[in-house]
Amino acid sequence: MDGGHVLRAALALRMDHARATQKATRIGQFIALGMGWLGLMYNPFLIFIDVFIWFGASMESSAEQLKSILGHASVRHAMLSLEGV
């Protein structure tokens, strides 16, 4: 997992943080697919590691997308008001 953060940091030197996270998670998921294939062939324990990496990368990507979208919103945009009631 720390390797993914290092990869994201290296990618973030050339692009914005959200795009770097998306690319790093796709690379991590590609590696996870390879580990899953190796797990099917040689060691089924690798499949458990593969699932952990896959979901971890998915959650990291989702959290970064949400942070990127909501980064420009203010509390005023999220408040419900009772003004026309």
C-alpha positions in Angstrom: 0.0 0.0 0.0 2.8 2.4 0.7 4.2 1.7 -2.8 0.9 3.1 -4.2 1.4 6.3 -2.2 4.9 6.7 -3.5 3.7 6.1 -7.0 0.9 8.7 -6.5 3.4 11.2 -5.2 5.7 10.6 -8.2 2.8 11.0 -10.6 1.6 14.1 -8.7 4.8 15.9 -9.7 3.6 15.9 -13.3 -0.2 16.2 -12.9 -2.9 17.2 -10.3 -3.5 15.1 -7.2 -6.8 13.6 -8.3 -5.6 12.5 -11.7 -2.4 11.0 -10.1 -4.5 9.1 -7.6 -6.7 7.7 -10.4 -3.6 6.6 -12.4 -2.0 5.0 -9.4 -5.1 3.1 -8.5 -5.4 1.7 -12.0 -1.8 0.6 -11.9 -2.4 -1.0 -8.5 -5.5 -2.8 -9.7 -3.6 -4.1 -12.8 -0.9 -5.5 -10.5 -3.6 -7.0 -8.3 -5.0 -8.8 -11.4 -1.6 -10.2 -12.1 -1.3 -11.4 -8.5 -4.8 -12.9 -8.8 -3.7 -14.8 -11.9 -0.6 -16.0 -10.1 -2.7 -17.0 -7.2 -4.9 -19.2 -9.4 -1.9 -20.9 -10.9 0.4 -21.3 -7.9 -0.7 -20.0 -4.5 -4.3 -19.4 -3.6 -3.3 -17.2 -0.7 -2.3 -14.5 -3.2 -6.0 -14.2 -4.2 -6.8 -12.9 -0.7 -4.0 -10.3 -1.0 -5.3 -9.5 -4.4 -8.8 -8.7 -3.1 -7.4 -6.6 -0.4 -5.3 -4.5 -2.8 -8.2 -4.2 -5.3 -10.7 -2.9 -2.8 -8.1 -0.7 -1.1 -7.3 1.0 -4.4 -11.0 1.4 -5.2 -11.7 3.1 -1.9 -8.7 5.4 -2.2 -9.8 6.4 -5.7 -13.4 7.0 -4.5 -12.3 9.1 -1.5 -10.0 11.2 -3.7 -12.8 11.8 -6.2 -15.2 12.9 -3.5 -12.5 15.2 -1.9 -11.8 16.7 -5.3 -15.5 17.4 -6.0 -16.3 18.7 -2.5 -13.1 20.7 -2.2 -14.6 23.8 -3.7 -17.9 23.6 -1.9 -18.6 25.7 1.2 -20.9 25.0 4.1 -23.4 27.4 2.7 -23.9 25.0 -0.3 -24.5 22.0 2.0 -26.9 23.8 4.4 -30.7 23.3 4.3 -32.6 26.5 5.0 -36.2 26.9 6.1 -36.5 30.1 4.1 -39.6 29.4 1.9 -41.4 27.2 4.3 
